[in-house]
């Protein structure tokens, strides 16, 4: 399953769920590659590249603020 690509355009959520479950059981992870998600082995090097919870929250807050600004100017 390593190397499997799930293309976002035709994403089957059941397949995504099954793949992520497999990843959790087999020390692997799904990585966002832009147009698709790819299954890669989890390693300590990968762990260093994974954003912390606070970094993830900051990105989400920025996205929400950007969306809210768009609503305020268009609404």
Secondary structure, 3 states (H helix, E strand, C coil): CCCCEEECCCCCHHHHHHHHHHHHHCCEEEEECCCEEEEEECCHHHHHHCCCHHHHHHHHHHHHHHHHHHHHHHC
